[in-house]
């Protein structure tokens, strides 16, 4: 995956510029800056026409005579974000002015001199064709990324397959973690799982989660939230390669964002083992808290652990209670069934009753009929 546009070094290596015998005077360590356009200028204030990332070509004719004016000229180019300044030493100058060299060195702006005459128009045509071709290639690669993840989703790929495909496309190690910074899936690239996940929780907590795909943390990870209907349930982290590898580009961002979308779909249609493990852990902790001894310091137990009662179970219990109360009040009354649900017979009703026995009408000493 090559996400970058051509750099200053790439442009200087083109035959159209190599014919001018370019020499890097300052900023040799900054030749990896991307060139997004080429701008030819003979103005004393070209910065007002720039947007950043331009390779500025000049014959040196508009450079101010005084050192203060040269510093202002370089300051404006630096502040607008020019990629480099290329000056032709043919017409006005035959060696770069000292004030220009000092100003470019102080501001970290690459200064390149050309010893021979170069057709600037031809330079712009060649470089712009290279830039546009790079952009077209990037669009085609992005299209292939979208097509790959669409195919994964349509065939019902699982979370492991999605993360593995993302690692292969990006060439970077990718880790999926949950909200408590526990690594769920790790697909290494250029390293082992053990190396990637060493002290994972501590390293992950150092990289603050964001609401969008961004680069951050001490290790410069590229991270993206994984959410469904606005509720976040995980985070993806794309790790930097060991050593001084290339930085993340737009295509890495596209891969990570499409991975997050595909994982959300996979989570909805697949039984995910890590969720089962999380559920078991949560239930075990909840059970331990409920059965915690009240004499032992710890979380307070819930007041009730009884299972929920249904309407049928409440009716069954109520009927049983009424029967027990009635039978304990009138022992020996068996026979016909009255409206209260227990069996009753006037022949077996005890004679000692002062209150009226509702089913048989017998009276005698005793307490009133129990109400259910």
SEPALO-167171 format. One record per residue (C-alpha): residue in one letter; chain; x negated, y negated, z negated. Coordinates in nm, 2 decimals. Example, Ala and Ser with C-alpha at 12.3 -4.5 7.8 and 13.67 -1.06 7.14 Angstrom:
! residues 2
aa=a, ch=A, xx=-1.23, yy=0.45, zz=-0.78
aa=s, ch=A, xx=-1.37, yy=0.11, zz=-0.71
END
This chain:
! residues 372
aa=x, ch=A, xx=0.00, yy=0.00, zz=0.00
aa=x, ch=A, xx=-0.16, yy=-0.33, zz=0.12
aa=x, ch=A, xx=0.07, yy=-0.61, zz=0.00
aa=x, ch=A, xx=-0.17, yy=-0.91, zz=0.05
aa=x, ch=A, xx=-0.19, yy=-1.15, zz=0.34
aa=x, ch=A, xx=-0.53, yy=-1.21, zz=0.49
aa=x, ch=A, xx=-0.79, yy=-1.36, zz=0.26
aa=x, ch=A, xx=-1.04, yy=-1.63, zz=0.32
aa=x, ch=A, xx=-1.30, yy=-1.36, zz=0.36
aa=x, ch=A, xx=-1.09, yy=-1.18, zz=0.62
aa=x, ch=A, xx=-1.04, yy=-1.51, zz=0.82
aa=x, ch=A, xx=-1.42, yy=-1.59, zz=0.81
aa=x, ch=A, xx=-1.49, yy=-1.24, zz=0.95
aa=x, ch=A, xx=-1.27, yy=-1.30, zz=1.26
aa=x, ch=A, xx=-1.48, yy=-1.34, zz=1.59
aa=x, ch=A, xx=-1.32, yy=-1.68, zz=1.66
aa=x, ch=A, xx=-1.48, yy=-1.82, zz=1.34
aa=x, ch=A, xx=-1.78, yy=-1.60, zz=1.33
aa=x, ch=A, xx=-1.89, yy=-1.77, zz=1.65
aa=x, ch=A, xx=-1.93, yy=-2.10, zz=1.45
aa=x, ch=A, xx=-2.19, yy=-1.93, zz=1.22
aa=x, ch=A, xx=-1.99, yy=-2.00, zz=0.89
aa=x, ch=A, xx=-2.18, yy=-2.05, zz=0.57
aa=x, ch=A, xx=-2.02, yy=-2.04, zz=0.23
aa=x, ch=A, xx=-2.16, yy=-2.33, zz=0.02
aa=x, ch=A, xx=-1.93, yy=-2.31, zz=-0.29
aa=x, ch=A, xx=-1.67, yy=-2.08, zz=-0.42
aa=x, ch=A, xx=-1.83, yy=-1.75, zz=-0.31
aa=x, ch=A, xx=-1.64, yy=-1.57, zz=-0.58
aa=x, ch=A, xx=-1.31, yy=-1.71, zz=-0.47
aa=x, ch=A, xx=-1.30, yy=-1.58, zz=-0.11
aa=x, ch=A, xx=-1.03, yy=-1.33, zz=-0.20
aa=x, ch=A, xx=-0.77, yy=-1.61, zz=-0.20
aa=x, ch=A, xx=-0.48, yy=-1.54, zz=0.04
aa=x, ch=A, xx=-0.45, yy=-1.76, zz=0.35
aa=x, ch=A, xx=-0.08, yy=-1.83, zz=0.42
aa=x, ch=A, xx=-0.14, yy=-2.09, zz=0.70
aa=x, ch=A, xx=-0.41, yy=-2.29, zz=0.88
aa=x, ch=A, xx=-0.40, yy=-2.67, zz=0.88
aa=x, ch=A, xx=-0.61, yy=-2.89, zz=1.10
aa=x, ch=A, xx=-0.65, yy=-3.24, zz=0.96
aa=x, ch=A, xx=-0.84, yy=-3.56, zz=1.02
aa=x, ch=A, xx=-0.66, yy=-3.76, zz=0.75
aa=x, ch=A, xx=-0.80, yy=-3.91, zz=0.44
aa=x, ch=A, xx=-0.50, yy=-3.78, zz=0.24
aa=x, ch=A, xx=-0.41, yy=-3.44, zz=0.39
aa=x, ch=A, xx=-0.27, yy=-3.30, zz=0.07
aa=x, ch=A, xx=0.07, yy=-3.46, zz=0.12
aa=x, ch=A, xx=0.12, yy=-3.23, zz=0.42
aa=x, ch=A, xx=0.02, yy=-2.91, zz=0.25
aa=x, ch=A, xx=0.22, yy=-2.66, zz=0.04
aa=x, ch=A, xx=-0.05, yy=-2.43, zz=-0.09
aa=x, ch=A, xx=-0.25, yy=-2.15, zz=0.05
aa=x, ch=A, xx=-0.37, yy=-2.33, zz=0.36
aa=x, ch=A, xx=-0.71, yy=-2.30, zz=0.52
aa=x, ch=A, xx=-0.80, yy=-2.66, zz=0.59
aa=x, ch=A, xx=-1.01, yy=-2.73, zz=0.90
aa=x, ch=A, xx=-1.18, yy=-3.07, zz=0.96
aa=x, ch=A, xx=-1.46, yy=-3.22, zz=1.15
aa=x, ch=A, xx=-1.55, yy=-3.44, zz=0.85
aa=x, ch=A, xx=-1.46, yy=-3.76, zz=1.03
aa=x, ch=A, xx=-1.20, yy=-3.87, zz=0.77
aa=x, ch=A, xx=-1.42, yy=-3.81, zz=0.46
aa=x, ch=A, xx=-1.46, yy=-4.13, zz=0.25
aa=x, ch=A, xx=-1.80, yy=-4.29, zz=0.23
aa=x, ch=A, xx=-1.81, yy=-4.33, zz=-0.15
aa=x, ch=A, xx=-1.84, yy=-4.04, zz=-0.40
aa=x, ch=A, xx=-1.52, yy=-4.14, zz=-0.59
aa=x, ch=A, xx=-1.32, yy=-4.12, zz=-0.27
aa=x, ch=A, xx=-1.47, yy=-3.77, zz=-0.19
aa=x, ch=A, xx=-1.38, yy=-3.65, zz=-0.54
aa=x, ch=A, xx=-1.03, yy=-3.78, zz=-0.50
aa=x, ch=A, xx=-1.01, yy=-3.60, zz=-0.16
aa=x, ch=A, xx=-1.12, yy=-3.27, zz=-0.31
aa=x, ch=A, xx=-0.90, yy=-3.32, zz=-0.62
aa=x, ch=A, xx=-0.59, yy=-3.35, zz=-0.41
aa=x, ch=A, xx=-0.67, yy=-3.04, zz=-0.21
aa=x, ch=A, xx=-0.73, yy=-2.85, zz=-0.52
aa=x, ch=A, xx=-0.41, yy=-2.96, zz=-0.69
aa=x, ch=A, xx=-0.19, yy=-2.87, zz=-0.40
aa=x, ch=A, xx=-0.35, yy=-2.52, zz=-0.39
aa=x, ch=A, xx=-0.55, yy=-2.52, zz=-0.07
aa=x, ch=A, xx=-0.72, yy=-2.19, zz=-0.01
aa=x, ch=A, xx=-1.05, yy=-2.33, zz=0.13
aa=x, ch=A, xx=-1.20, yy=-2.63, zz=0.31
aa=x, ch=A, xx=-1.39, yy=-2.56, zz=0.64
aa=x, ch=A, xx=-1.60, yy=-2.85, zz=0.77
aa=x, ch=A, xx=-1.77, yy=-2.86, zz=1.11
aa=x, ch=A, xx=-2.13, yy=-3.00, zz=1.10
aa=x, ch=A, xx=-2.14, yy=-3.11, zz=1.46
aa=x, ch=A, xx=-2.02, yy=-3.47, zz=1.51
aa=x, ch=A, xx=-2.04, yy=-3.68, zz=1.19
aa=x, ch=A, xx=-2.25, yy=-3.46, zz=0.96
aa=x, ch=A, xx=-2.53, yy=-3.21, zz=1.02
aa=x, ch=A, xx=-2.54, yy=-3.11, zz=0.66
aa=x, ch=A, xx=-2.27, yy=-3.11, zz=0.40
aa=x, ch=A, xx=-2.26, yy=-3.44, zz=0.19
aa=x, ch=A, xx=-2.39, yy=-3.39, zz=-0.16
aa=x, ch=A, xx=-2.08, yy=-3.56, zz=-0.31
aa=x, ch=A, xx=-1.86, yy=-3.31, zz=-0.13
aa=x, ch=A, xx=-2.06, yy=-3.01, zz=-0.25
aa=x, ch=A, xx=-2.06, yy=-3.13, zz=-0.61
aa=x, ch=A, xx=-1.68, yy=-3.21, zz=-0.60
aa=x, ch=A, xx=-1.59, yy=-2.87, zz=-0.45
aa=x, ch=A, xx=-1.82, yy=-2.68, zz=-0.70
aa=x, ch=A, xx=-1.67, yy=-2.87, zz=-0.99
aa=x, ch=A, xx=-1.31, yy=-2.79, zz=-0.89
aa=x, ch=A, xx=-1.38, yy=-2.43, zz=-0.77
aa=x, ch=A, xx=-1.27, yy=-2.50, zz=-0.41
aa=x, ch=A, xx=-1.44, yy=-2.28, zz=-0.15
aa=x, ch=A, xx=-1.64, yy=-2.50, zz=0.09
aa=x, ch=A, xx=-1.74, yy=-2.34, zz=0.42
aa=x, ch=A, xx=-1.96, yy=-2.51, zz=0.69
aa=x, ch=A, xx=-1.97, yy=-2.43, zz=1.06
aa=x, ch=A, xx=-2.30, yy=-2.49, zz=1.23
aa=x, ch=A, xx=-2.16, yy=-2.47, zz=1.58
aa=x, ch=A, xx=-1.86, yy=-2.62, zz=1.76
aa=x, ch=A, xx=-1.54, yy=-2.41, zz=1.72
aa=x, ch=A, xx=-1.20, yy=-2.45, zz=1.89
aa=x, ch=A, xx=-0.97, yy=-2.52, zz=1.60
aa=x, ch=A, xx=-0.66, yy=-2.46, zz=1.81
aa=x, ch=A, xx=-0.78, yy=-2.11, zz=1.89
aa=x, ch=A, xx=-0.85, yy=-2.05, zz=1.53
aa=x, ch=A, xx=-0.50, yy=-2.14, zz=1.43
aa=x, ch=A, xx=-0.35, yy=-1.91, zz=1.70
aa=x, ch=A, xx=-0.55, yy=-1.61, zz=1.60
aa=x, ch=A, xx=-0.50, yy=-1.66, zz=1.22
aa=x, ch=A, xx=-0.13, yy=-1.73, zz=1.25
aa=x, ch=A, xx=-0.08, yy=-1.42, zz=1.46
aa=x, ch=A, xx=-0.27, yy=-1.22, zz=1.19
aa=x, ch=A, xx=-0.05, yy=-1.37, zz=0.92
aa=x, ch=A, xx=0.28, yy=-1.31, zz=1.11
aa=x, ch=A, xx=0.17, yy=-0.96, zz=1.19
aa=x, ch=A, xx=0.09, yy=-0.90, zz=0.82
aa=x, ch=A, xx=0.43, yy=-1.03, zz=0.72
aa=x, ch=A, xx=0.60, yy=-0.80, zz=0.98
aa=x, ch=A, xx=0.41, yy=-0.50, zz=0.85
aa=x, ch=A, xx=0.52, yy=-0.60, zz=0.49
aa=x, ch=A, xx=0.88, yy=-0.61, zz=0.60
aa=x, ch=A, xx=0.85, yy=-0.27, zz=0.77
aa=x, ch=A, xx=0.70, yy=-0.12, zz=0.45
aa=x, ch=A, xx=0.97, yy=-0.28, zz=0.24
aa=x, ch=A, xx=1.23, yy=-0.13, zz=0.47
aa=x, ch=A, xx=1.07, yy=0.22, zz=0.43
aa=x, ch=A, xx=1.08, yy=0.18, zz=0.05
aa=x, ch=A, xx=1.45, yy=0.10, zz=0.06
aa=x, ch=A, xx=1.52, yy=0.40, zz=0.29
aa=x, ch=A, xx=1.32, yy=0.63, zz=0.07
aa=x, ch=A, xx=1.51, yy=0.54, zz=-0.25
aa=x, ch=A, xx=1.84, yy=0.55, zz=-0.07
aa=x, ch=A, xx=1.76, yy=0.91, zz=0.05
aa=x, ch=A, xx=1.67, yy=1.00, zz=-0.31
aa=x, ch=A, xx=1.99, yy=0.87, zz=-0.44
aa=x, ch=A, xx=2.21, yy=1.03, zz=-0.17
aa=x, ch=A, xx=2.05, yy=1.38, zz=-0.24
aa=x, ch=A, xx=2.11, yy=1.34, zz=-0.61
aa=x, ch=A, xx=1.74, yy=1.34, zz=-0.71
aa=x, ch=A, xx=1.67, yy=1.37, zz=-1.08
aa=x, ch=A, xx=1.48, yy=1.11, zz=-1.29
aa=x, ch=A, xx=1.16, yy=1.30, zz=-1.27
aa=x, ch=A, xx=1.18, yy=1.31, zz=-0.89
aa=x, ch=A, xx=1.25, yy=0.93, zz=-0.88
aa=x, ch=A, xx=0.95, yy=0.84, zz=-1.09
aa=x, ch=A, xx=0.73, yy=1.07, zz=-0.90
aa=x, ch=A, xx=0.83, yy=0.92, zz=-0.57
aa=x, ch=A, xx=0.77, yy=0.57, zz=-0.71
aa=x, ch=A, xx=0.42, yy=0.66, zz=-0.83
aa=x, ch=A, xx=0.33, yy=0.81, zz=-0.49
aa=x, ch=A, xx=0.46, yy=0.51, zz=-0.30
aa=x, ch=A, xx=0.28, yy=0.25, zz=-0.52
aa=x, ch=A, xx=-0.03, yy=0.44, zz=-0.60
aa=x, ch=A, xx=0.01, yy=0.34, zz=-0.96
aa=x, ch=A, xx=0.09, yy=0.52, zz=-1.29
aa=x, ch=A, xx=0.46, yy=0.46, zz=-1.38
aa=x, ch=A, xx=0.61, yy=0.52, zz=-1.72
aa=x, ch=A, xx=0.98, yy=0.52, zz=-1.82
aa=x, ch=A, xx=1.05, yy=0.45, zz=-2.19
aa=x, ch=A, xx=1.35, yy=0.40, zz=-2.40
aa=x, ch=A, xx=1.45, yy=0.10, zz=-2.62
aa=x, ch=A, xx=1.23, yy=0.22, zz=-2.91
aa=x, ch=A, xx=0.92, yy=0.23, zz=-2.69
aa=x, ch=A, xx=0.92, yy=0.61, zz=-2.67
aa=x, ch=A, xx=0.78, yy=0.74, zz=-2.33
aa=x, ch=A, xx=1.04, yy=0.96, zz=-2.16
aa=x, ch=A, xx=0.87, yy=1.02, zz=-1.82
aa=x, ch=A, xx=0.51, yy=0.96, zz=-1.71
aa=x, ch=A, xx=0.39, yy=1.01, zz=-1.36
aa=x, ch=A, xx=0.01, yy=0.94, zz=-1.35
aa=x, ch=A, xx=-0.19, yy=0.81, zz=-1.05
aa=x, ch=A, xx=-0.56, yy=0.80, zz=-1.08
aa=x, ch=A, xx=-0.55, yy=0.91, zz=-1.44
aa=x, ch=A, xx=-0.40, yy=1.18, zz=-1.66
aa=x, ch=A, xx=-0.09, yy=1.18, zz=-1.87
aa=x, ch=A, xx=-0.29, yy=1.18, zz=-2.19
aa=x, ch=A, xx=-0.50, yy=0.88, zz=-2.08
aa=x, ch=A, xx=-0.19, yy=0.69, zz=-1.97
aa=x, ch=A, xx=0.01, yy=0.75, zz=-2.30
aa=x, ch=A, xx=-0.27, yy=0.71, zz=-2.55
aa=x, ch=A, xx=-0.13, yy=0.49, zz=-2.84
aa=x, ch=A, xx=0.17, yy=0.42, zz=-2.61
aa=x, ch=A, xx=0.41, yy=0.28, zz=-2.86
aa=x, ch=A, xx=0.16, yy=0.03, zz=-2.99
aa=x, ch=A, xx=0.05, yy=-0.08, zz=-2.64
aa=x, ch=A, xx=0.41, yy=-0.10, zz=-2.53
aa=x, ch=A, xx=0.52, yy=-0.32, zz=-2.81
aa=x, ch=A, xx=0.24, yy=-0.56, zz=-2.73
aa=x, ch=A, xx=0.41, yy=-0.62, zz=-2.39
aa=x, ch=A, xx=0.73, yy=-0.81, zz=-2.47
aa=x, ch=A, xx=1.03, yy=-0.69, zz=-2.27
aa=x, ch=A, xx=1.19, yy=-0.94, zz=-2.02
aa=x, ch=A, xx=1.52, yy=-0.98, zz=-1.85
aa=x, ch=A, xx=1.36, yy=-0.94, zz=-1.50
aa=x, ch=A, xx=1.07, yy=-0.77, zz=-1.32
aa=x, ch=A, xx=0.75, yy=-0.95, zz=-1.44
aa=x, ch=A, xx=0.39, yy=-0.90, zz=-1.52
aa=x, ch=A, xx=0.28, yy=-0.94, zz=-1.88
aa=x, ch=A, xx=0.12, yy=-0.80, zz=-2.19
aa=x, ch=A, xx=-0.25, yy=-0.77, zz=-2.28
aa=x, ch=A, xx=-0.30, yy=-0.50, zz=-2.01
aa=x, ch=A, xx=-0.11, yy=-0.69, zz=-1.73
aa=x, ch=A, xx=0.16, yy=-0.43, zz=-1.68
aa=x, ch=A, xx=0.43, yy=-0.49, zz=-1.42
aa=x, ch=A, xx=0.76, yy=-0.41, zz=-1.61
aa=x, ch=A, xx=1.13, yy=-0.40, zz=-1.51
aa=x, ch=A, xx=1.43, yy=-0.34, zz=-1.73
aa=x, ch=A, xx=1.66, yy=-0.04, zz=-1.66
aa=x, ch=A, xx=2.02, yy=-0.12, zz=-1.73
aa=x, ch=A, xx=2.38, yy=-0.03, zz=-1.65
aa=x, ch=A, xx=2.67, yy=-0.28, zz=-1.65
aa=x, ch=A, xx=2.45, yy=-0.54, zz=-1.82
aa=x, ch=A, xx=2.34, yy=-0.31, zz=-2.10
aa=x, ch=A, xx=1.97, yy=-0.22, zz=-2.11
aa=x, ch=A, xx=1.89, yy=0.14, zz=-2.19
aa=x, ch=A, xx=1.52, yy=0.16, zz=-2.09
aa=x, ch=A, xx=1.22, yy=0.00, zz=-1.93
aa=x, ch=A, xx=0.98, yy=0.09, zz=-1.65
aa=x, ch=A, xx=0.61, yy=0.00, zz=-1.67
aa=x, ch=A, xx=0.37, yy=0.01, zz=-1.38
aa=x, ch=A, xx=0.02, yy=0.03, zz=-1.51
aa=x, ch=A, xx=-0.29, yy=-0.14, zz=-1.36
aa=x, ch=A, xx=-0.55, yy=0.10, zz=-1.22
aa=x, ch=A, xx=-0.87, yy=0.16, zz=-1.42
aa=x, ch=A, xx=-1.14, yy=-0.10, zz=-1.36
aa=x, ch=A, xx=-1.09, yy=-0.41, zz=-1.14
aa=x, ch=A, xx=-0.84, yy=-0.28, zz=-0.90
aa=x, ch=A, xx=-0.62, yy=-0.49, zz=-0.67
aa=x, ch=A, xx=-0.34, yy=-0.69, zz=-0.83
aa=x, ch=A, xx=0.03, yy=-0.62, zz=-0.80
aa=x, ch=A, xx=0.20, yy=-0.75, zz=-0.48
aa=x, ch=A, xx=0.56, yy=-0.80, zz=-0.36
aa=x, ch=A, xx=0.59, yy=-0.44, zz=-0.25
aa=x, ch=A, xx=0.50, yy=-0.31, zz=-0.60
aa=x, ch=A, xx=0.79, yy=-0.53, zz=-0.73
aa=x, ch=A, xx=1.02, yy=-0.38, zz=-0.47
aa=x, ch=A, xx=0.92, yy=-0.03, zz=-0.57
aa=x, ch=A, xx=0.98, yy=-0.09, zz=-0.94
aa=x, ch=A, xx=1.31, yy=-0.25, zz=-0.89
aa=x, ch=A, xx=1.44, yy=0.02, zz=-0.66
aa=x, ch=A, xx=1.31, yy=0.28, zz=-0.91
aa=x, ch=A, xx=1.52, yy=0.12, zz=-1.19
aa=x, ch=A, xx=1.83, yy=0.13, zz=-0.97
aa=x, ch=A, xx=1.78, yy=0.49, zz=-0.87
aa=x, ch=A, xx=1.72, yy=0.59, zz=-1.24
aa=x, ch=A, xx=2.05, yy=0.44, zz=-1.35
aa=x, ch=A, xx=2.23, yy=0.64, zz=-1.08
aa=x, ch=A, xx=2.04, yy=0.96, zz=-1.18
aa=x, ch=A, xx=2.13, yy=0.91, zz=-1.54
aa=x, ch=A, xx=2.49, yy=0.89, zz=-1.46
aa=x, ch=A, xx=2.50, yy=1.22, zz=-1.26
aa=x, ch=A, xx=2.24, yy=1.43, zz=-1.44
aa=x, ch=A, xx=2.22, yy=1.58, zz=-1.78
aa=x, ch=A, xx=1.90, yy=1.42, zz=-1.91
aa=x, ch=A, xx=1.70, yy=1.62, zz=-2.17
aa=x, ch=A, xx=1.56, yy=1.32, zz=-2.34
aa=x, ch=A, xx=1.91, yy=1.19, zz=-2.42
aa=x, ch=A, xx=2.00, yy=1.53, zz=-2.57
aa=x, ch=A, xx=1.68, yy=1.51, zz=-2.79
aa=x, ch=A, xx=1.77, yy=1.15, zz=-2.89
aa=x, ch=A, xx=2.13, yy=1.25, zz=-2.98
aa=x, ch=A, xx=2.00, yy=1.55, zz=-3.19
aa=x, ch=A, xx=1.76, yy=1.32, zz=-3.37
aa=x, ch=A, xx=2.03, yy=1.06, zz=-3.44
aa=x, ch=A, xx=2.27, yy=1.32, zz=-3.57
aa=x, ch=A, xx=2.01, yy=1.48, zz=-3.79
aa=x, ch=A, xx=1.92, yy=1.15, zz=-3.94
aa=x, ch=A, xx=2.29, yy=1.07, zz=-3.99
aa=x, ch=A, xx=2.35, yy=1.40, zz=-4.16
aa=x, ch=A, xx=2.05, yy=1.35, zz=-4.39
aa=x, ch=A, xx=2.18, yy=1.01, zz=-4.49
aa=x, ch=A, xx=2.53, yy=1.14, zz=-4.56
aa=x, ch=A, xx=2.40, yy=1.43, zz=-4.79
aa=x, ch=A, xx=2.14, yy=1.21, zz=-4.96
aa=x, ch=A, xx=2.15, yy=1.26, zz=-5.34
aa=x, ch=A, xx=2.30, yy=0.94, zz=-5.50
aa=x, ch=A, xx=2.04, yy=0.97, zz=-5.78
aa=x, ch=A, xx=1.76, yy=0.95, zz=-5.53
aa=x, ch=A, xx=1.68, yy=0.60, zz=-5.39
aa=x, ch=A, xx=1.78, yy=0.59, zz=-5.03
aa=x, ch=A, xx=2.06, yy=0.49, zz=-4.80
aa=x, ch=A, xx=2.41, yy=0.49, zz=-4.95
aa=x, ch=A, xx=2.62, yy=0.79, zz=-4.84
aa=x, ch=A, xx=2.96, yy=0.73, zz=-4.67
aa=x, ch=A, xx=3.25, yy=0.76, zz=-4.91
aa=x, ch=A, xx=3.41, yy=1.03, zz=-4.71
aa=x, ch=A, xx=3.28, yy=1.31, zz=-4.49
aa=x, ch=A, xx=3.61, yy=1.48, zz=-4.43
aa=x, ch=A, xx=3.71, yy=1.55, zz=-4.08
aa=x, ch=A, xx=3.98, yy=1.33, zz=-3.93
aa=x, ch=A, xx=4.34, yy=1.45, zz=-4.00
aa=x, ch=A, xx=4.58, yy=1.50, zz=-3.71
aa=x, ch=A, xx=4.95, yy=1.43, zz=-3.73
aa=x, ch=A, xx=5.02, yy=1.81, zz=-3.72
aa=x, ch=A, xx=4.79, yy=1.88, zz=-4.01
aa=x, ch=A, xx=4.95, yy=1.61, zz=-4.22
aa=x, ch=A, xx=5.30, yy=1.75, zz=-4.15
aa=x, ch=A, xx=5.19, yy=2.10, zz=-4.24
aa=x, ch=A, xx=5.03, yy=1.99, zz=-4.56
aa=x, ch=A, xx=5.35, yy=1.79, zz=-4.66
aa=x, ch=A, xx=5.58, yy=2.09, zz=-4.59
aa=x, ch=A, xx=5.35, yy=2.32, zz=-4.80
aa=x, ch=A, xx=5.35, yy=2.07, zz=-5.09
aa=x, ch=A, xx=5.73, yy=2.04, zz=-5.09
aa=x, ch=A, xx=5.77, yy=2.42, zz=-5.09
aa=x, ch=A, xx=5.53, yy=2.46, zz=-5.38
aa=x, ch=A, xx=5.70, yy=2.20, zz=-5.59
aa=x, ch=A, xx=6.04, yy=2.33, zz=-5.52
aa=x, ch=A, xx=5.95, yy=2.70, zz=-5.59
aa=x, ch=A, xx=5.77, yy=2.60, zz=-5.91
aa=x, ch=A, xx=6.08, yy=2.41, zz=-6.02
aa=x, ch=A, xx=6.33, yy=2.69, zz=-5.95
aa=x, ch=A, xx=6.16, yy=3.02, zz=-5.98
aa=x, ch=A, xx=6.36, yy=3.32, zz=-5.87
aa=x, ch=A, xx=6.59, yy=3.14, zz=-5.63
aa=x, ch=A, xx=6.57, yy=3.35, zz=-5.32
aa=x, ch=A, xx=6.82, yy=3.41, zz=-5.04
aa=x, ch=A, xx=6.96, yy=3.15, zz=-4.80
aa=x, ch=A, xx=6.75, yy=2.87, zz=-4.66
aa=x, ch=A, xx=6.85, yy=2.51, zz=-4.76
aa=x, ch=A, xx=6.77, yy=2.19, zz=-4.59
aa=x, ch=A, xx=6.44, yy=2.15, zz=-4.78
aa=x, ch=A, xx=6.29, yy=2.45, zz=-4.62
aa=x, ch=A, xx=6.27, yy=2.70, zz=-4.91
aa=x, ch=A, xx=6.49, yy=3.01, zz=-4.97
aa=x, ch=A, xx=6.77, yy=2.98, zz=-5.23
aa=x, ch=A, xx=7.05, yy=3.20, zz=-5.36
aa=x, ch=A, xx=7.32, yy=3.11, zz=-5.62
aa=x, ch=A, xx=7.31, yy=3.47, zz=-5.76
aa=x, ch=A, xx=6.95, yy=3.43, zz=-5.86
aa=x, ch=A, xx=6.96, yy=3.07, zz=-5.98
aa=x, ch=A, xx=6.87, yy=3.06, zz=-6.35
aa=x, ch=A, xx=7.17, yy=2.97, zz=-6.57
aa=x, ch=A, xx=6.98, yy=2.72, zz=-6.79
aa=x, ch=A, xx=7.04, yy=2.40, zz=-6.60
aa=x, ch=A, xx=7.21, yy=2.08, zz=-6.70
aa=x, ch=A, xx=7.15, yy=1.90, zz=-6.39
aa=x, ch=A, xx=7.34, yy=2.02, zz=-6.08
aa=x, ch=A, xx=7.15, yy=2.27, zz=-5.86
aa=x, ch=A, xx=7.21, yy=2.12, zz=-5.52
aa=x, ch=A, xx=7.22, yy=2.45, zz=-5.32
aa=x, ch=A, xx=7.44, yy=2.65, zz=-5.57
aa=x, ch=A, xx=7.61, yy=2.39, zz=-5.79
aa=x, ch=A, xx=7.49, yy=2.55, zz=-6.12
aa=x, ch=A, xx=7.44, yy=2.31, zz=-6.41
aa=x, ch=A, xx=7.23, yy=2.34, zz=-6.73
aa=x, ch=A, xx=6.96, yy=2.18, zz=-6.93
aa=x, ch=A, xx=6.65, yy=2.08, zz=-6.74
aa=x, ch=A, xx=6.49, yy=1.80, zz=-6.54
aa=x, ch=A, xx=6.64, yy=1.65, zz=-6.23
aa=x, ch=A, xx=6.58, yy=1.81, zz=-5.89
aa=x, ch=A, xx=6.24, yy=1.74, zz=-5.77
aa=x, ch=A, xx=6.21, yy=1.50, zz=-5.48
aa=x, ch=A, xx=5.97, yy=1.60, zz=-5.21
END
